[in-house]
Amino acid sequence: MPFKVQIDKCPVCDKAVYANEARLCASEKFHKYCFKCSMCAKMLDSTTVANHGVILYCKQCHGKKHGPKGYGFGGGAGALSMDQGERHGNVESEMGNKPTEVHVGAATACVKPEDGGCPRCGKRVYDAEKVIGAGWGWHKNCFRCKPCNKSLDSTTCTDKDGELYCKSCYAKQFGPHGKI
C-alpha cells in the first residue's frame, strides 16, 4: 500500500510549505518570506506577529486596522500615530473632529494639519522631526506651552482646543479657582 504525504500550503502564496522553511501561526504554515505584515510588509517573528484569521500583521498595523479607534487607544506609543492607514485601504479610523484650518500670520506656505502641517507654524512636518500631541504632528521646536513657551514632552503636555499647555499653565488657566 503506498504511503501518502500531506503537504501544507502557504495561505499567502498557495505553494507547498516544507518543514525546514515553515513558520507557524494560527495553525497555518507559512514560508519564511511570506511571514510578513500584510499592510507594511515588515518581516515578522513569533514576538511581533498578530493575526486576524490567516491574515498576518505586525502589532502596530493590527492595532491601526482592528484596534479601538480614537484618541488614547492603541496599546502604547507603537500603535498611536498620525498614520491612519489610508494607503493600505483603512478608512474606518478617520476621525471627524479635526480642526479644518490653521491660522498663521504671514506664513506663505501653510499646510493644514490633516495634510501633514504643524498646527503652530503651518509648515510641513516630516516623520524624522515629528512629535505627536493633541492628535497632531508638531515640529519639536513648536511643541511648546503656549503661555510660557516651555518645551513639552508626552508626560508634561496637556491640550485644550488644539493648543498645548504645560501642566502648570493649564492648571492656572483652566483649573479650579476660589477661596480656601
PyMOL commands that set and color helices and strands:
alter all, ss='L'
color gray80, all
select helices_A, chain A and resi 19-21+32-34+59-66+86-88+113-115+127-129+140-142+167-174
alter helices_A, ss='H'
color red, helices_A
select strands_A, chain A and resi 8-9+16-17+22-25+28-31+49-52+55-58+130-133+136-139+157-160+163-166
alter strands_A, ss='S'
color yellow, strands_A
deselect
rebuild
show_as cartoon
